Amino acid sequence: MNDRSPLLPRTKPGHRDNAHAACPHLRSESLFAGGKLVVILHAGREYQLRVTAGNKLILTA
C-alpha cells in the first residue's frame, strides 16, 4: 500500500478491538482533498463534515 492510498491498515500493533479493526479506515486528507468541507448523503439527508479552525472535525445535519 502506498502513502497516497485513502485506506489505512486495518490493524495497529497491540490493537485488540476486532470490530474497529474490521471497519474501513480513511485518511481525512483523502476525503477533504485539500478543502475544509465534505457533504455526506445518508438516508436521504445531507450532512456536512467540516475541519474547524482548531483542526478538529465536526459533523452537522
VOMINU-19543 format. One record per atom (N, C-alpha, C): atom name; x, y, z; residue in three letters. Coordinates in nm, 3 decimals. Example, Ala and Ser with C-alpha at 12.3 -4.5 7.8 and 13.67 -1.06 7.14 Angstrom:
# VOMINU-19543
<pt atom="N" xx="1.319" yy="-0.569" zz="0.780" res="ALA"/>
<pt atom="CA" xx="1.230" yy="-0.450" zz="0.780" res="ALA"/>
<pt atom="C" xx="1.320" yy="-0.330" zz="0.780" res="ALA"/>
<pt atom="N" xx="1.285" yy="-0.225" zz="0.708" res="SER"/>
<pt atom="CA" xx="1.367" yy="-0.106" zz="0.714" res="SER"/>
<pt atom="C" xx="1.290" yy="0.003" zz="0.787" res="SER"/>
//
This chain:
# VOMINU-19543
<pt atom="N" xx="0.085" yy="-0.118" zz="0.000" res="MET"/>
<pt atom="CA" xx="0.000" yy="0.000" zz="0.000" res="MET"/>
<pt atom="C" xx="0.089" yy="0.124" zz="0.000" res="MET"/>
<pt atom="N" xx="0.063" yy="0.220" zz="-0.089" res="ASN"/>
<pt atom="CA" xx="0.145" yy="0.340" zz="-0.094" res="ASN"/>
<pt atom="C" xx="0.093" yy="0.446" zz="0.001" res="ASN"/>
<pt atom="N" xx="0.170" yy="0.552" zz="0.021" res="ASP"/>
<pt atom="CA" xx="0.132" yy="0.658" zz="0.115" res="ASP"/>
<pt atom="C" xx="0.012" yy="0.738" zz="0.068" res="ASP"/>
<pt atom="N" xx="-0.024" yy="0.730" zz="-0.059" res="ARG"/>
<pt atom="CA" xx="-0.136" yy="0.808" zz="-0.109" res="ARG"/>
<pt atom="C" xx="-0.269" yy="0.733" zz="-0.106" res="ARG"/>
<pt atom="N" xx="-0.268" yy="0.611" zz="-0.061" res="SER"/>
<pt atom="CA" xx="-0.390" yy="0.532" zz="-0.054" res="SER"/>
<pt atom="C" xx="-0.484" yy="0.592" zz="0.051" res="SER"/>
<pt atom="N" xx="-0.615" yy="0.605" zz="0.020" res="PRO"/>
<pt atom="CA" xx="-0.708" yy="0.659" zz="0.119" res="PRO"/>
<pt atom="C" xx="-0.735" yy="0.561" zz="0.233" res="PRO"/>
<pt atom="N" xx="-0.705" yy="0.433" zz="0.214" res="LEU"/>
<pt atom="CA" xx="-0.728" yy="0.334" zz="0.318" res="LEU"/>
<pt atom="C" xx="-0.604" yy="0.315" zz="0.402" res="LEU"/>
<pt atom="N" xx="-0.622" yy="0.309" zz="0.532" res="LEU"/>
<pt atom="CA" xx="-0.514" yy="0.282" zz="0.624" res="LEU"/>
<pt atom="C" xx="-0.512" yy="0.133" zz="0.656" res="LEU"/>
<pt atom="N" xx="-0.401" yy="0.083" zz="0.706" res="PRO"/>
<pt atom="CA" xx="-0.401" yy="-0.057" zz="0.751" res="PRO"/>
<pt atom="C" xx="-0.509" yy="-0.076" zz="0.856" res="PRO"/>
<pt atom="N" xx="-0.575" yy="-0.190" zz="0.855" res="ARG"/>
<pt atom="CA" xx="-0.688" yy="-0.213" zz="0.943" res="ARG"/>
<pt atom="C" xx="-0.649" yy="-0.252" zz="1.085" res="ARG"/>
<pt atom="N" xx="-0.528" yy="-0.284" zz="1.108" res="THR"/>
<pt atom="CA" xx="-0.487" yy="-0.321" zz="1.243" res="THR"/>
<pt atom="C" xx="-0.369" yy="-0.236" zz="1.286" res="THR"/>
<pt atom="N" xx="-0.360" yy="-0.215" zz="1.415" res="LYS"/>
<pt atom="CA" xx="-0.248" yy="-0.141" zz="1.473" res="LYS"/>
<pt atom="C" xx="-0.178" yy="-0.235" zz="1.569" res="LYS"/>
<pt atom="N" xx="-0.048" yy="-0.219" zz="1.587" res="PRO"/>
<pt atom="CA" xx="0.022" yy="-0.305" zz="1.682" res="PRO"/>
<pt atom="C" xx="-0.043" yy="-0.296" zz="1.820" res="PRO"/>
<pt atom="N" xx="-0.074" yy="-0.410" zz="1.879" res="GLY"/>
<pt atom="CA" xx="-0.135" yy="-0.413" zz="2.011" res="GLY"/>
<pt atom="C" xx="-0.283" yy="-0.383" zz="2.014" res="GLY"/>
<pt atom="N" xx="-0.345" yy="-0.359" zz="1.898" res="HIS"/>
<pt atom="CA" xx="-0.488" yy="-0.326" zz="1.893" res="HIS"/>
<pt atom="C" xx="-0.569" yy="-0.454" zz="1.896" res="HIS"/>
<pt atom="N" xx="-0.668" yy="-0.463" zz="1.986" res="ARG"/>
<pt atom="CA" xx="-0.743" yy="-0.588" zz="2.003" res="ARG"/>
<pt atom="C" xx="-0.890" yy="-0.576" zz="1.972" res="ARG"/>
<pt atom="N" xx="-0.941" yy="-0.460" zz="1.936" res="ASP"/>
<pt atom="CA" xx="-1.084" yy="-0.440" zz="1.908" res="ASP"/>
<pt atom="C" xx="-1.112" yy="-0.484" zz="1.765" res="ASP"/>
<pt atom="N" xx="-1.165" yy="-0.605" zz="1.747" res="ASN"/>
<pt atom="CA" xx="-1.187" yy="-0.660" zz="1.613" res="ASN"/>
<pt atom="C" xx="-1.289" yy="-0.581" zz="1.533" res="ASN"/>
<pt atom="N" xx="-1.396" yy="-0.530" zz="1.597" res="ALA"/>
<pt atom="CA" xx="-1.497" yy="-0.452" zz="1.525" res="ALA"/>
<pt atom="C" xx="-1.434" yy="-0.326" zz="1.468" res="ALA"/>
<pt atom="N" xx="-1.354" yy="-0.259" zz="1.546" res="HIS"/>
<pt atom="CA" xx="-1.287" yy="-0.138" zz="1.500" res="HIS"/>
<pt atom="C" xx="-1.186" yy="-0.171" zz="1.390" res="HIS"/>
<pt atom="N" xx="-1.113" yy="-0.277" zz="1.409" res="ALA"/>
<pt atom="CA" xx="-1.010" yy="-0.314" zz="1.313" res="ALA"/>
<pt atom="C" xx="-1.071" yy="-0.356" zz="1.179" res="ALA"/>
<pt atom="N" xx="-1.194" yy="-0.409" zz="1.181" res="ALA"/>
<pt atom="CA" xx="-1.257" yy="-0.460" zz="1.059" res="ALA"/>
<pt atom="C" xx="-1.322" yy="-0.350" zz="0.975" res="ALA"/>
<pt atom="N" xx="-1.347" yy="-0.233" zz="1.030" res="CYS"/>
<pt atom="CA" xx="-1.413" yy="-0.127" zz="0.954" res="CYS"/>
<pt atom="C" xx="-1.311" yy="-0.050" zz="0.870" res="CYS"/>
<pt atom="N" xx="-1.358" yy="0.012" zz="0.760" res="PRO"/>
<pt atom="CA" xx="-1.265" yy="0.090" zz="0.676" res="PRO"/>
<pt atom="C" xx="-1.203" yy="0.206" zz="0.754" res="PRO"/>
<pt atom="N" xx="-1.077" yy="0.232" zz="0.731" res="HIS"/>
<pt atom="CA" xx="-1.007" yy="0.346" zz="0.788" res="HIS"/>
<pt atom="C" xx="-0.966" yy="0.436" zz="0.672" res="HIS"/>
<pt atom="N" xx="-1.014" yy="0.559" zz="0.672" res="LEU"/>
<pt atom="CA" xx="-0.986" yy="0.654" zz="0.563" res="LEU"/>
<pt atom="C" xx="-0.904" yy="0.770" zz="0.615" res="LEU"/>
<pt atom="N" xx="-0.816" yy="0.819" zz="0.532" res="ARG"/>
<pt atom="CA" xx="-0.738" yy="0.938" zz="0.567" res="ARG"/>
<pt atom="C" xx="-0.823" yy="1.062" zz="0.540" res="ARG"/>
<pt atom="N" xx="-0.829" yy="1.152" zz="0.637" res="SER"/>
<pt atom="CA" xx="-0.910" yy="1.273" zz="0.619" res="SER"/>
<pt atom="C" xx="-0.858" yy="1.355" zz="0.502" res="SER"/>
<pt atom="N" xx="-0.728" yy="1.352" zz="0.477" res="GLU"/>
<pt atom="CA" xx="-0.672" yy="1.427" zz="0.365" res="GLU"/>
<pt atom="C" xx="-0.732" yy="1.380" zz="0.232" res="GLU"/>
<pt atom="N" xx="-0.760" yy="1.250" zz="0.222" res="SER"/>
<pt atom="CA" xx="-0.821" yy="1.196" zz="0.101" res="SER"/>
<pt atom="C" xx="-0.967" yy="1.239" zz="0.089" res="SER"/>
<pt atom="N" xx="-1.037" yy="1.241" zz="0.200" res="LEU"/>
<pt atom="CA" xx="-1.178" yy="1.281" zz="0.199" res="LEU"/>
<pt atom="C" xx="-1.194" yy="1.428" zz="0.162" res="LEU"/>
<pt atom="N" xx="-1.113" yy="1.513" zz="0.221" res="PHE"/>
<pt atom="CA" xx="-1.128" yy="1.657" zz="0.202" res="PHE"/>
<pt atom="C" xx="-1.057" yy="1.709" zz="0.077" res="PHE"/>
<pt atom="N" xx="-0.963" yy="1.634" zz="0.024" res="ALA"/>
<pt atom="CA" xx="-0.892" yy="1.671" zz="-0.100" res="ALA"/>
<pt atom="C" xx="-0.845" yy="1.817" zz="-0.098" res="ALA"/>
<pt atom="N" xx="-0.788" yy="1.859" zz="0.013" res="GLY"/>
<pt atom="CA" xx="-0.734" yy="1.994" zz="0.023" res="GLY"/>
<pt atom="C" xx="-0.835" yy="2.099" zz="0.068" res="GLY"/>
<pt atom="N" xx="-0.962" yy="2.061" zz="0.080" res="GLY"/>
<pt atom="CA" xx="-1.065" yy="2.156" zz="0.123" res="GLY"/>
<pt atom="C" xx="-1.094" yy="2.142" zz="0.272" res="GLY"/>
<pt atom="N" xx="-1.201" yy="2.206" zz="0.315" res="LYS"/>
<pt atom="CA" xx="-1.239" yy="2.205" zz="0.456" res="LYS"/>
<pt atom="C" xx="-1.380" yy="2.151" zz="0.478" res="LYS"/>
<pt atom="N" xx="-1.448" yy="2.106" zz="0.370" res="LEU"/>
<pt atom="CA" xx="-1.587" yy="2.063" zz="0.380" res="LEU"/>
<pt atom="C" xx="-1.612" yy="1.942" zz="0.291" res="LEU"/>
<pt atom="N" xx="-1.685" yy="1.843" zz="0.346" res="VAL"/>
<pt atom="CA" xx="-1.731" yy="1.727" zz="0.271" res="VAL"/>
<pt atom="C" xx="-1.880" yy="1.713" zz="0.298" res="VAL"/>
<pt atom="N" xx="-1.960" yy="1.691" zz="0.194" res="VAL"/>
<pt atom="CA" xx="-2.102" yy="1.666" zz="0.211" res="VAL"/>
<pt atom="C" xx="-2.123" yy="1.515" zz="0.201" res="VAL"/>
<pt atom="N" xx="-2.193" yy="1.461" zz="0.302" res="ILE"/>
<pt atom="CA" xx="-2.221" yy="1.317" zz="0.308" res="ILE"/>
<pt atom="C" xx="-2.371" yy="1.299" zz="0.294" res="ILE"/>
<pt atom="N" xx="-2.412" yy="1.214" zz="0.200" res="LEU"/>
<pt atom="CA" xx="-2.553" yy="1.182" zz="0.183" res="LEU"/>
<pt atom="C" xx="-2.581" yy="1.052" zz="0.256" res="LEU"/>
<pt atom="N" xx="-2.680" yy="1.056" zz="0.348" res="HIS"/>
<pt atom="CA" xx="-2.714" yy="0.938" zz="0.427" res="HIS"/>
<pt atom="C" xx="-2.864" yy="0.936" zz="0.452" res="HIS"/>
<pt atom="N" xx="-2.929" yy="0.830" zz="0.410" res="ALA"/>
<pt atom="CA" xx="-3.072" yy="0.809" zz="0.435" res="ALA"/>
<pt atom="C" xx="-3.154" yy="0.929" zz="0.386" res="ALA"/>
<pt atom="N" xx="-3.118" yy="0.983" zz="0.271" res="GLY"/>
<pt atom="CA" xx="-3.193" yy="1.093" zz="0.212" res="GLY"/>
<pt atom="C" xx="-3.163" yy="1.230" zz="0.272" res="GLY"/>
<pt atom="N" xx="-3.067" yy="1.239" zz="0.361" res="ARG"/>
<pt atom="CA" xx="-3.031" yy="1.368" zz="0.422" res="ARG"/>
<pt atom="C" xx="-2.888" yy="1.403" zz="0.388" res="ARG"/>
<pt atom="N" xx="-2.859" yy="1.532" zz="0.390" res="GLU"/>
<pt atom="CA" xx="-2.723" yy="1.582" zz="0.370" res="GLU"/>
<pt atom="C" xx="-2.661" yy="1.616" zz="0.504" res="GLU"/>
<pt atom="N" xx="-2.539" yy="1.572" zz="0.523" res="TYR"/>
<pt atom="CA" xx="-2.461" yy="1.606" zz="0.641" res="TYR"/>
<pt atom="C" xx="-2.334" yy="1.675" zz="0.594" res="TYR"/>
<pt atom="N" xx="-2.286" yy="1.768" zz="0.673" res="GLN"/>
<pt atom="CA" xx="-2.162" yy="1.838" zz="0.640" res="GLN"/>
<pt atom="C" xx="-2.055" yy="1.801" zz="0.742" res="GLN"/>
<pt atom="N" xx="-1.944" yy="1.752" zz="0.692" res="LEU"/>
<pt atom="CA" xx="-1.829" yy="1.724" zz="0.775" res="LEU"/>
<pt atom="C" xx="-1.727" yy="1.834" zz="0.748" res="LEU"/>
<pt atom="N" xx="-1.691" yy="1.908" zz="0.852" res="ARG"/>
<pt atom="CA" xx="-1.602" yy="2.024" zz="0.837" res="ARG"/>
<pt atom="C" xx="-1.476" yy="2.008" zz="0.921" res="ARG"/>
<pt atom="N" xx="-1.371" yy="2.070" zz="0.874" res="VAL"/>
<pt atom="CA" xx="-1.248" yy="2.085" zz="0.953" res="VAL"/>
<pt atom="C" xx="-1.257" yy="2.222" zz="1.019" res="VAL"/>
<pt atom="N" xx="-1.245" yy="2.226" zz="1.151" res="THR"/>
<pt atom="CA" xx="-1.256" yy="2.352" zz="1.224" res="THR"/>
<pt atom="C" xx="-1.122" yy="2.427" zz="1.222" res="THR"/>
<pt atom="N" xx="-1.125" yy="2.549" zz="1.273" res="ALA"/>
<pt atom="CA" xx="-1.003" yy="2.630" zz="1.282" res="ALA"/>
<pt atom="C" xx="-0.899" yy="2.563" zz="1.371" res="ALA"/>
<pt atom="N" xx="-0.945" yy="2.483" zz="1.467" res="GLY"/>
<pt atom="CA" xx="-0.855" yy="2.411" zz="1.557" res="GLY"/>
<pt atom="C" xx="-0.816" yy="2.274" zz="1.504" res="GLY"/>
<pt atom="N" xx="-0.844" yy="2.248" zz="1.375" res="ASN"/>
<pt atom="CA" xx="-0.811" yy="2.124" zz="1.307" res="ASN"/>
<pt atom="C" xx="-0.882" yy="2.001" zz="1.366" res="ASN"/>
<pt atom="N" xx="-1.004" yy="2.023" zz="1.415" res="LYS"/>
<pt atom="CA" xx="-1.090" yy="1.914" zz="1.462" res="LYS"/>
<pt atom="C" xx="-1.197" yy="1.891" zz="1.355" res="LYS"/>
<pt atom="N" xx="-1.272" yy="1.780" zz="1.369" res="LEU"/>
<pt atom="CA" xx="-1.381" yy="1.752" zz="1.276" res="LEU"/>
<pt atom="C" xx="-1.514" yy="1.773" zz="1.345" res="LEU"/>
<pt atom="N" xx="-1.611" yy="1.829" zz="1.271" res="ILE"/>
<pt atom="CA" xx="-1.745" yy="1.847" zz="1.324" res="ILE"/>
<pt atom="C" xx="-1.844" yy="1.804" zz="1.215" res="ILE"/>
<pt atom="N" xx="-1.945" yy="1.725" zz="1.255" res="LEU"/>
<pt atom="CA" xx="-2.047" yy="1.675" zz="1.163" res="LEU"/>
<pt atom="C" xx="-2.179" yy="1.740" zz="1.199" res="LEU"/>
<pt atom="N" xx="-2.244" yy="1.803" zz="1.101" res="THR"/>
<pt atom="CA" xx="-2.373" yy="1.867" zz="1.124" res="THR"/>
<pt atom="C" xx="-2.471" yy="1.822" zz="1.016" res="THR"/>
<pt atom="N" xx="-2.601" yy="1.826" zz="1.052" res="ALA"/>
<pt atom="CA" xx="-2.707" yy="1.789" zz="0.958" res="ALA"/>
<pt atom="C" xx="-2.767" yy="1.914" zz="0.898" res="ALA"/>
//
